[in-house]
Amino acid sequence: MAPRGVDAKRQDEAHAGQAPERERRRWPRDAQPPDEAAPPPAPVLEPLSFSTIKLAPQDQFAAWQAHVAPLVEVKLPDNKSLDDGFPADHTAWNLGGMLIVQQRAPAHSYTRSTAKLRSSSIDHWYVVLPHTGRSWTEVDRRVAEGHPGKLEIRSLGYPFRGRATDSEGLFLYLPRDLFADAAATLDAKNNSILSGNFASLLVDYINSIEARLRSLTAEDLPRIVHATRSMIIACLAPPAEHAAAAEQLASVALMERARRYVHQNLEAANLTPDSMCRALGVSRSRLYQLFEPSGGVLHYIQSRRLLAAHLALSDPADSRRIVEIAEAFGFSSAANFSRAFSKEFGYSPREGRRTMVLPRSANPVSPGGHENGSSFEGWLKALGS
């Protein structure tokens, strides 16, 4: 832990609206030519989007049936016809070990039949978080009623049937092998509605992931999959294991809230440890403990600001001058910004302006695997392989 005098100095710098400089490194940095220095990690996820909205109304439902056919057979309610249309959206994000789907669809019924199970290799677990609407799903004559804010967990390795009203929500698909050490626990909870404090923490965590899908880096993805897995298991763990799981879940959820607060306030002059403590409702010692693995809270804030500034500099659509970008992210002078930027990335802001950071797909399509790489069914089949 840093001496009290050092913390006080950093606090004073933060309150003065000047982003603090990181402590001097205690090991030599290898000299690296500017053109070989690695740019900061870029967002990697590109969504796979499907929508029926632009189709003729009478063609919409058939298109939706074909899109979700790897999972379920769907039917219209008795009081609806094909001419009524079926405006639906389905946006999938591939995190490597988990798929996240944002879905909006009108009322319908769905069935995963025994015949479909025999013809399908897909047996993943999936978690549903409805934002709007309601659903009723039956497995082995047990019905789970889903509604907004409540998590459902279900296996694609068992037959089920159900119906849903007009609804919007999130679907998380996770491979069965990811839970190999907890298979019995999950099987016992198939087609359950998760409740309690752990489930509420998991809801907050899933919502925070959704809010940041477009900014996630390659380094983030396996950590998110691992954290999601751990939180699901904790939700289903026997009571004897709840105390240890609760502490881990609370830390994961609090750290995610803290990171989200920093991300949302990068351009705020009052982004300081004190403001974070007030917003998060934690003590300074708890905040410092939380960010200790990241080099400290002030280090984390400055690193995030420098990364955001780098992305702005390398964005051809951003015409602001370097000094304007520096001021936007809390640096009191171009000199301070240049010094901190060069220390962080190994090259100057001017050179960073010439370093184009372009997003890339987390799942590039190989020449021979176009179909599996670019279709929802392909993503489902490849999940966990």
JOSUL-V552808 format. One record per backbone hydrogen bond with DSSP energy under -1.0 kcal/mol. CO is the residue of the C=O (numbers start at 0). NH is the residue of the N-H. Records with the same first field share a line. If there is no record, write none. Layout:
BEGIN
CO = NH ; NH
END
This chain:
BEGIN
2 = 6
3 = 7
4 = 8
5 = 9
6 = 10
7 = 11
8 = 12
9 = 13
10 = 14
11 = 15
12 = 17
13 = 16
32 = 35
42 = 359
47 = 91
49 = 89
51 = 54
55 = 58
58 = 62
59 = 63
60 = 64
61 = 65
62 = 66
63 = 67
67 = 70 ; 71
72 = 110
74 = 108
76 = 79
80 = 83
81 = 84
87 = 51
88 = 103
89 = 49
90 = 101
91 = 47
92 = 99
94 = 96
97 = 94
98 = 172
99 = 92
100 = 170
101 = 90
102 = 168
103 = 88
104 = 166
107 = 163
108 = 74
109 = 161
110 = 72
111 = 159
112 = 116
113 = 117
114 = 118
123 = 155
124 = 173
125 = 153
126 = 171
127 = 151
128 = 169
129 = 148
131 = 167
133 = 164
134 = 145
135 = 162
136 = 143
137 = 160
138 = 141
141 = 138
143 = 136
145 = 134
146 = 149
150 = 193
151 = 127
152 = 190 ; 191
153 = 125
159 = 111
160 = 137
161 = 109
162 = 135
163 = 107
166 = 104
167 = 130 ; 131
168 = 102
169 = 128
170 = 100
171 = 126
172 = 98
173 = 124
174 = 177
175 = 178
176 = 179
178 = 181
181 = 185
182 = 186
183 = 187
186 = 189
191 = 152
195 = 199
196 = 200
197 = 201
198 = 202
199 = 203
200 = 204
201 = 205
202 = 206
203 = 207
204 = 208
205 = 209
206 = 210
208 = 211
209 = 212
211 = 214
215 = 43
216 = 220
219 = 223
220 = 224
221 = 225
222 = 226
223 = 227
224 = 228
225 = 229
226 = 230
227 = 231
228 = 232
229 = 233
230 = 234
231 = 235
237 = 240
238 = 241
240 = 244
241 = 245
242 = 246
243 = 247
244 = 248
245 = 249
246 = 250
247 = 251
248 = 252
249 = 253
250 = 254
251 = 255
252 = 256
253 = 257
254 = 258
255 = 259
256 = 260
257 = 261
258 = 262
259 = 263
264 = 267
267 = 270
269 = 271
271 = 275
272 = 276
273 = 277
274 = 278
275 = 279
276 = 280 ; 281
282 = 286
283 = 287
284 = 288
285 = 289
286 = 290
290 = 293 ; 295
291 = 294
295 = 299
296 = 300
297 = 301
298 = 302
299 = 303
300 = 304
301 = 305
302 = 306
303 = 307
304 = 308
305 = 309
306 = 310
307 = 311
308 = 312
309 = 313
314 = 317
320 = 324
321 = 325
322 = 326
323 = 327
324 = 328
325 = 330
326 = 329
329 = 18
332 = 336
333 = 337
334 = 338
335 = 339
336 = 340
337 = 341
338 = 342
339 = 343
340 = 344
341 = 345
347 = 351
348 = 352
351 = 354
365 = 368
368 = 372
369 = 373
374 = 378
375 = 379
376 = 380
377 = 381
378 = 382
381 = 384
END
